[in-house]
Amino acid sequence: MQSAEAKLGRSSLMAALWRYIAAVRDMEQTVLLPSLLREVAVDDDDDDCVDEGQEGSGGKDMYESYLMLKALRNTAESSFASHDEPKGLGPHHQALSHTLEPLLQSDPEVLFRFHLQGIFAVMNSLASKSQSVTSKYLEIVGVAN
């Protein structure tokens, strides 16, 4: 039986989503004591999803990353789409909406491709971040990868 990723194609959005979900599940199964991740700094090169308005990792530690990755996975799995403003965006979201107004008035196909590329990039980044948290935890507990 083929894996879901093999059936979908490596560069499809669904494959990226499955890689992320699998990475978070692996992280959850590996990280038995998430509290060990408290006050462990997030490596700058591992933090691809940093807001541009924040320096470095924005003061987050690996524990906060662990919780965020689990919460986002739950949202992705349940297909829950809130129509409220996403948590933590505030003025950044308003500024981004203002700069994207010309794009929003463009061709729906162009808009779809733009968002698809963005979501694909975010899903790959989140999968990588989940793998980073898992690796760091294994390093903390002294288990070789």
N, C-alpha and C positions, 0 to 999 in steps of 0.2 A: 504494500500500500504506500502511495506517495505522500509526502508531507504536504501540508497546506501551502507552504512556501513554494514547493516545486510545481504544484498545480497552478498557482497564481502567476508565477514568473517573479524573478528576484527583484525587479524594479517596480513592481506594482504597489499601489498604496496599501492594499490589503496585506501584502507580504510584509511591508514595513510595520503595519499595525500588529501583525502576528509576531514579528520579531520583538517588538516592544513588549507585548503581553508576555511572551515567553521569557524575556530577559527579567521582567519584574517578578514573574513566578519563580524563576531560578533564584533571584535575589531574596525573595521571601523564604524559600526553602533553605537557603544557605545561612541567612542572617537570623540566628536563633535568639540572640540578645541584642536587639536594635539599640539599646541604651549604650552599648560600647561605642557607638558611632557619635555620641554626643561630644561636642567640642573638638571633633576631628575636622580640620579644615578641608574644604573642597578644593581640589587642585584646579587652578585657573584654566589649564588646558582641557580638563574634563568637563568644565562648565560652559557648554556651548549655548545654553539657553538663557544667558544673563541678559537682563534688561540693559539697554544702552545707557540709561540714566544712573546705573549703579556701577560702582567700582568693583572689580574682581568678582567674587561670588556673592556679593551683596550681604556679607555677614552670615550667610547660611553655613551650617555645618552639615556633615554627612547624614546625621540623624534627620534633620529637616528635609534634606534631599530624599531620603528613604521614605518619609511620610508623604511627600509631594508626589513621588513616583507611584506609590501605591494608590493614592487618591485619584490621580490622573488615569491610572489603569482601570480603576473601578468605573470611572466615568466613561472611558472608551468602551469597556465591555458592556455596560448597561445601555449605551447609546443615549444617555441622558443629555439633552441639550437644553441648557438653561437660557431663557431669553433675557435674563437679567444681565447686568454688566459683570463680566468675569472678575473674580476676586483679585485685588491688587493692581488693576490696570489704571483706574482713575484718570488722571490728567494725561498719562501716556496714551491711553486708549483714545481719548478725545483728539489729541494731536495727530495720532496715526490715522484716525478716521478723516480728519481734515485734509491730510496730505494724500489720502487715497481717493478723495471725491472724484477727480477726473477719471480714475480707473473704474470706479463704480458705475459711471455713466457710459462706459465703453461696451464693446461687443461682449455678450454673455459667454461666448467661447473663450475669449481672451481672459475674462475674469475667472472662469472655471479653471483654466490652465494655470493662472497665477496662484490661485488658492491651493490647487492640487500640489504644485511644486512646493509651496510653503508648508503644507501639512506633511508632505513626504519628508522634507528636511527636518521638521520638528520631531516626527516619529523616529527617524534614524538617530537624532541627537538624544532623545529620551532613552532609547534602547542602549546607546553607548553609555549614558550616565548610569543606567541601572547596572550595567556590567562593571562600571567603575566602582560603584558602591559595594557590589559583591566582592570584587577583587580587594578593595581596601579592608573590608571586614575580614576576609581570609588572612590578609597580612597582619591585622591586629591580633587575631586569635592564634597566629603562628602556623597556619596550614598552607602548604605550598599549593599553588594553582596547577 
